């Protein structure tokens, strides 16, 4: 019997407040333009991201006022709990399970702090058993969807027949800053949205899509490429190097190295499913991976409809690929703070 982890279901969820990209630009202009001489030059970023719409846990008026840690944390807990419940319940139902059938919950999030963690706060509401295993994971950033899937798959494979629920959730909009008028913060304002994805994995039976292998590549001396700074006001985005340039220069040999560790090569991959950071990153991914221009079509559609939601975004892409029909072998890829490339190979049999 195949003991690899099978994908039993996948569900996604976004908060109720939809923002058009032009609306976000107007809001950013009202906050930053009078304090940043370069704002109108940088405003072109909003048009070049490929984003049409995004979603936030608060109405756009909330973001127009300066916020501190207590307000951000309260907004995080309210918004995250709602998204967690929505995505988790849908994934469990699509797997034809009930909440008490879940044996392990893996929660991936890097945009807010909750102790007790989200799955503990919601255990009673969702209906998890008292003996459910909880694995909260913090700090993976945009790589969290792929790395979280790898962690959840290993846990499923360690106990065949058990059900592992993975919830990947990020509320990036809550990190908006009024006090730091920097290019990095304007870039963040042009890109980020909120969203969640959840899936159920089980090893040992059923499932046409299976996790074949997973691996990561951590580059030394790259801590400043992407991440969070932490101060009295909240989390602040760190972008110190141009990510598309890094992708073009370094991703191909890293993917080749990762595939070799999986006993695979690039010719074995029928479809790449990538975390789309924005249009420039998608273009860089196609170039680095020697893909035809426009090959990452689902990635472009997701970034247009939802923006960059950090960790769950790649699972939104995977959901669209599943609906269309996965080829025999796909490779999920995401880049995140560390600086890290995370990959998961999926085998699909109709």
Residue, then its C-alpha position, 0 to 999 in steps of 0.5 A: x500500500x502506498x504510504x505517501x500522504x494523499x491530498x484529500x481536500x483543499x479549500x480557500x477563504x478570503x475576508x469580506x472586504x474587497x479592495x480594488x487596486x485603484x482604491x488602495x492606491x487612493x488610500x495610500x496617496x492620502x496617507x503618504x503622498x504629502x510626506x514622500x516626495x517620490x510617492x507619485x513615482x513609486x505609485x506606478x508600482x500599483x499598476x505594475x503588480x498585475x493586481x486588480x482586487x484584494x481582500x482585507x479583514x477590515x474595511x478600508x477606512x480602518x487602515x487610514x488611521x495609525x494603529x498600534x500593537x493592541x489594535x493590530x492584535x485584536x484585528x488579527x485575532x478577530x479576522x484570523x479566527x473567522x478565516x480559520x473556521x471558514x477554511x478548516x470547516x470547508x476542507x474537512x467537509x470536502x474530505x467527507x470528514x467531521x472535525x472529530x476525525x482530525x488527528x493533527x492540526x498544523x497552523x502556518x501563520x507569520x502575520x500575527x501572534x496568538x497565544x494560545x494559538x489559533x487552533x487551540x482558541x477554536x478547538x471547541x468551536x470547530x469540534x476538534x477532539x481533546x487529544x488532537x495534536x497541535x503544530x503551530x508554525x511561525x516565521x515561514x512567510x511567503x514560503x509557508x504554504x509549501x513548507x507547511x504542506x511538507x511538514x503536514x505530509x511528513x506528519x501524515x506519513x508518520x502515522x498512516x491512516x490519521x487525518x492531518x489538517x493544514x491551515x495556512x493563514x496570513x493577514x498581511x494588510x494589518x502590517x500597513x504602516x503610517x510612520x515609516x515612509x519607505x519604498x519597502x512599505x509602499x511596495x508592501x502596500x501595493x501587493x499584500x492582501x489577506x486570505x487562508x487555505x486549508x487542506x486535509x492529508x492522509x497516508x495509506x489509502x485513497x487520494x489521486x494526488x500524493x506528496x511524492x517528495x519535499x526539500x528546501x534550499x537556504x541561502x547563506x547571508x540572505x537574512x535581509x532579503x525579506x522578513x519582518x522588523x518588530x518595534x513598538x508600533x507593530x511588524x514592519x516589512x523588510x525588502x532589502x534586495x530586488x527579489x526578481x533579480x535574485x530569482x533570475x540569478x539563483x532559482x534555477x540551480x537551486x531547483x535543480x539541486x532540490x530535484x536531484x535530492x528527490x531523484x528527479x530532474x526538470x524534465x520530469x516536471x509537467x507543471x510548476x505551481x508557484x507562489x506569485x509575488x507579483x507580475x515581475x516575480x512571475x516573469x522572473x520565475x518563467x525566465x529562471x525555470x525556462x518556461x514559456x512566457x505566460x505558462x504560469x497562467x493560474x499564478x497570474x489569475x490568482x495575483x490579479x484576483x487576490x493580490x499577494x496573500x503571502x503563504x496561502x497564495x500558492x495553495x490558491x494557485x494549486x486549487x485552480x490547477x486541481x480544478x483544471x486537472x493536474x498533470x502526472x507530476x507537479x512541483x510546488x515552489x515558493x520563496x520566503x524569508x531565510x532566504x529560502x526556496x521550498x519545493x514539494x513534488x506532487x504525483x497525480x493519477x486520474 
